[in-house]
Amino acid sequence: MADATTTKSVASNENGNKKMRCEAEELEGGRIRGQVVLRKKKATDFTSFASTVVEVGRGLVDKVTGHELGGKDVSVQFISAVNADHGNELQGKLGNPVHLEDPVKTSACSTPGELAFSLTHHLDREIGVPGAFLIRNNHHSEFFLKTVTLEDVPGHGQIHFVCNSWVYPAHCYAKDRIFFANKTYLPSETPAPLNKYREEELENLRGDGTGERKEWERVYDYAYYNDLSEPQKGPNYVRPILGGSTDHPYPRRGRTGRPPTKEDPDVESRLPILLSLSIYVPRDERFSHIKFSDLLAFAVKSVAHFLIPAAEGQFDRTPREFDNFQEILKVYEGGIKLQKNQFIESIMEGVPSEMLRELLRTDSDGFLKFPTPQVIKEDKSAWSTDEEFAREMLAGVDPVLICCLQEFPCKSKLNPENNPDMRVYIEENLSGRTLDEAIKEKKLFILDHYDTLMPFLRGINTTSTKTYATRTLLCLKEDGTLKPLAIELILPHPDGDEFGEISEVYKPAKDGIEATLWDLAKAYVSVNDSGYHQLISHWLKTHAIIEPFIIATNRQLSVLHPIHKLLHPHFRDTMSINGFARQILISAGGALEMTVFPAKFSLEMSCAAYKDWVFPEQALPADLIKRGMAVEDANSRHGLRLVIEDYPFAVDGLEIWSAIETWVRDYCSFYYKNDEMVQEDTELQSWWKELREVGHGDLKDKPWWPKMQSLDELIQTCTIIIWVASALHAAINFGQYPFGGYPPNRPAMSRRLIPEEGTPEYEELETNREKALLKTITPQILSLLGISLVEILSTHSPDEVYLGQRDTAEWTSDEAPLQAFDKFGKRLEEIEQGITDMNSDERLRNRAGLVRMPYTLLYPSSEVGLTGKGIPNSISI
């Protein structure tokens, strides 16, 4: 069967080449008009933040003078897809160089700053139908090449070349840059004159694994996470190397090639903080000028030495502390006085970004304003209810952890015993059922942070953090909502692990000191969940997991490959945001360590979680089944029956998952007619081998990896990648500010344990509940830093591209995939309407809850800004 398929493919390829040669004979003697759309470098297209702020007061305006791109400074040579040059290793014949001509007005210039130029391609039988072109930039500065289009090509009409790439001056490259037409070919189907060009371009993108990478390079390579430490600052700034060991397995990151530190040759040196946005990623992975500007907003708003002087004296009694909830509300209702200086003013004046000005919103008196988080917009106190506490496990920012309780005592890798009080408290609330009956009827649920946190808790509590490992038990009520039954707070024994643990169980209460203790227990659960969400659900299971897929795709799959075209939109900006994160968020002493409870143990905790990561379980149906939140049922929609019918994340997620899977199946089935075509695709097999053995090399021997031997395996793999990069990331990212922008609802840190009886602090639990809680959770300054962080992470950029959209309409020339993609977009519109309808159904009490905050995190489209909805194609923030 394989031989027959190969023969058919070769015959088809030869027939296609004959057709092209016949068409080429019609091309002799005429001229074809073309159009080039590009964009010059802007003020904020800098690859070095330091170059924009060499000294305070200069501002951020690019000093490079404008220049014309027409004339002979930019040349294009078209490459034949039909005729090979026998004197040049059978590569497609090259046409004579043509140059950009006059600027033209065109609707193809859809973004401010884009320019269009005409060009003329002289028809030549030796060249025939162009399948690619070389471009040479003789200017002193780079430009962004968007598209090249040839008009009225005999037998073809328009030929589109979708480029979307930065082209640097010619001296930066060993060879001129190449771009291919928007045709799609499996490796065995590539026109022979383009084969060598296809292979060489992949070799260029792989590089040779040596040297420090330069800003103009496009090399994709792998490295360990060995760039998080700064040993020159002392032991407090040293972290383990993640990846390459059994103790600390981790996905690979993009290699930068920076030299090692003097103190430790295994640790890569770090960039100065002002150079954070110039960390190397392949040039076309870098942020757009708009996204670059947005991150400058975070740099201004979140750096502590800007915020501390701004906040001092703003609140009534105790500096650096919130005394009550009303003082926190001032952050949104009145604002904080921003002590402007020359640096801040130069940024606000010089960066052309509407979002930057929106994020740095100040009134005429200079007050820094934070928008009111959705969780307190309609009701200022409903967030504190038990109902909302439980609802957010199903429709909050981390709805991927709650499990249906399968057995009691709760299953644990560390300790099979549970506090006996848990059974007592549970059975008090089961309306006559026994605990075993409730488990069998799937009425009990658990949010369990014990196994994840306990191995690190003793170390964590030696830092400024003081917290517990928590387990929360809930029951399903008749109205479909969840009711918390008990919370277990667990500590390591102070005399050592051999003495076991200290466990206390708390149950709901409305009055007296018991009510305060219950509020504190819920706060510790939220602290646990906030850290787990940020470090594992968010950073590890979306950002870090996806980066090796991006690297492998660009190294092994040509831009002509159908799977490259399918996946590429879902990788936009991810390497850039991950590089930025390594610089200022997840590094030793970075913003994440400052604002989440595991502090210096943060990345080690995510590393431990990676040991249990299983690729096939990232599929939403598999995840729901594993957590006991769904059971297979052929008679139910999507073949699954949800245990909690009104589980907003799962309900909306399954619709999105199904739409993605249908789109991927339609697309892949167009190019792969059988399993043998998957097996014989050399680029695809190299891609999957490298992804497993290098990109996720620490888990390469796991038996659960798909073998990539069938069309179904390819479809499932691509569906998982797209789901994780788009919908899953959206569901756990863009609700961070709507839910967590109000710190009491979702505190990220706790500073003390429950006070001991007989102390003044314990008495305060009864006399001043609000102050007792605020003394326990994140302090004022770190709250402001955390609010700033989650605001920028939750905000959509003006140049965002959402699921069901492409940044270029002509991304492929194949009509059937275009029609399938159009069908995908229409299905997403239907899902949007379904979400709107469900959010209006008062019977579905988990959709909005007492806070009256409709669940929209999986609503596919969005406007610019802080919307609490929208599914970008990729992990772009």
C-alpha positions, 0 to 999 in steps of 0.5 A: 500500500505504501509503495502504491501511495508513493507512486501515485504521489510522484505521478501526481507531482510530475503531472503538476509540473507538466501543467506548469511547464505548459503554462510557462510557455504562455508567459513568454514576452509579456510583463506582470504587474505586482505589488509589495506591502511593507512597513518601515521600522517604527519607534517602538519596533526596537529590539533593545529597550535600553536603546530607547531610554539611553538616558532619562529625558530623551524619550522613546522617539526613534532617531532614525530618519525616514527614507524611501524604500523605492528605487534599487535599494530593495530587489526581488528575484522570482524563482521558477516552480517549473524549470530547474537550473542544471548548473545550480543543483537543480534549484529553480531558475532565477529571474533577473532582479526587479526593484520596487517602483512607485508607492501606490494606494491600496486596501492591502495596507490595513495597518497604520504605517504600511506602504505599498509599492509596485513592481514589474515582473518580466515574463520569461519562459525560462522562469515560467510560473514563480513559486518563490522569490529572493529579496535583498535589502540594501538599506541600512535599516530593516523593514517588515515585509507583509505580502507580495502579490503578482496580478494576472499571471496566465493560468493562475490569476493572482499569486500571493506570497504571504511573508509577515517577516522582518527583512534586515540589511543584506550584510546580516545574512549569508544568503538573500531571504527567500519567501514562498508562494501560498501553495501547500505541499507535502514534502513528496509533492513539492515541485522539484525546482523548489525542493532544495530551497525548501530544505535550505530554508529549514537548515537556516532556521535550525542553525548550528547550535553555537554562538550567541544569537543576534537580533536579526537572526531567525534561528530556533534551538533548544536550551534548559531553563538555566537563565533564572539565577543571578549567582553574582548577587549571592545564594538568595538569587540562585535557583535550580536548573530546570530541564535535563535531569530526573530531579528537575525535568522541564520543557525546553526553552528557546536558546539565546546562546548568552555566555555563562556567568563567571560564578557558575559555568552552567548558568547562563548570564542574564540581561540587565533589567532595562534590556528585558524586552530585547531578550533574543527570540527569533526575529519574527517571534518578537512582539509587534510595536503595539504589544511592545508598547503594552508591556512598557505599561507593565514596566512602569506600573508594576516596578515597586520603586514607582509604586511605593512612593506613590502609595505612601500616605494614601491610606489612613492608619498603617502605611503599607497595610490596608485596614479595611475593605473600603480602603481597597475600594479606593484603589478603583474609586479614587485612584492612587497619586502617581508621582510623575517624573521625567522617565514616566512622562517621556514614556507616556509622550513617546510610545504610540500605543492606545493601550499604554495610555489606557493602562496608565490612565491618570486624571488631571490631578495625576491619580493612577486609576485601576478599573473596578474588577468585575467580581465587585462591579455589581455587588461589593460583598457577594464575593465573600459568600460560600456560594461564590467561593464554590462557584469559582471552582467551576466558572472562575479563573482556575476551573481545571482542578476540581475533581469528583471525589472517588474515594475516602480517605482522599487519594494521596501519593504522600499520605493515605490518612485523612483527618477523621473530623472530615468524615464527621463534617461531611456526613453532617451535610449529606441529607441522610446519605452515607458518605459511600452513597454520596460518593457513588451518586457523584455528589461530593467534590474536592479541591485538593492542593495537598500533594502539590504543596506539601513537599515544599511547605516546610521550605515555603514557611521559612520565607515571608510566606506562612500558609497551609496545604489545603483540602476543600470538600463540597457537595452538589446541591439540588439546584446544581450549585456547590456547597462547601462542607469542610476545609482541612488545613495541614502543616508539617510537624514542627519537630520533623516529618517523622512525626507526621502532620498537624491537621485542623478541619474547619466548617462553615459558620456565620457568626462569632470567631468561628465565622472568622476562622472559616473566612481565613480557611477559605483565604488559605484555599484561595492562596493555594489555588492562586499559586497553583493557577499561576505556576502550574495551570497557567505558566507550566501547562500553557506557556512552557508546554507550548514553547517546544512545539513552536521550536520543533515546528519551525525547525522541522516543518517547512512553511509550505507544509500543511501542518505548519500552516495549520499551527503557525497562527497559534504560536504568535508572540508566545516565545516573546512573552516567555522570554520576557517572563524569564527576564522579569517574572519567573526569575529569581526575585522576579515579580512572580516570586514577589506576588505568589506564595511559593516565593523562591520555590515557585518554579521548583513546584511547577517542575514537580508538577511537570513529572505528572504531565501527560500530553493526551490528557491535555485534551479537554474530554480526557481531562474531564474524565480523569478528574471524574467531572464527566463520564463517557456516554454515547447518548450525550452531546460530544459523547460525554455526560457532565457530572455537574450539568451547569459547569460553565468552563466544561460546557463552553469548553466542549463546544470550543473543543468540538469546533476545533477538532472538526476544523482540524479533521476537515483540514488534515483530511484534505492533505492526508488521505490515509494513514500511510501518507502520515507515516511517509511524511518525512518532515512530519515524522522528524517534527514529532521525533524532535518534539518528543526526544528534545523539546520534551526530552525529559519525558521522551520515554513515557508510553503515552506519547502518540506514535504519529502513525495514523491520521487520527493521531495527527488530528488529535495531536493538532487539536490538543496543541490548538486547544491549549494555545488558544481556548485553555490559555484564554480560560485561565488567563483573561479572568485574572483581573476580573476575579483577582484584581480585587485581592480579598477575593483571590489573595496570592499570598498569606503572611501568617498562620491562624493566631493561637488562642489567648493572643491579642491577634486571636482576640482580633479575629472576633473584634475586627474580621476585616482587619484580621483577614487583611493582616493575613493576606497580601500586604498593600504594596505587593497587592498593588504590584499584583493588581498591575501584573494581572491587569496587563496579563488580562488585557487584549491588545489592539492587534490581537487575532482571535480564534477563527481569524487569520491575519492574512486572508490569502494564507493558503491557495487551497479552496477546500481548507479555506471553506473549512476555515470559514465553516469553523468561523461560523460555528464559533459565532453560533457558540457565542450566541449559545453562551449569550443565551445560557448566561441569560438563563436564570436556571443556570445559577453557576453562569453568573452567581451572586456576583452577577458576573456572566461566564464569558472567558470562552466567548471567542471574540472580544474588543480591545482592553480588559473585557473578561472574554475573547480567545486569542489564537495564541498565548500572546500575553 
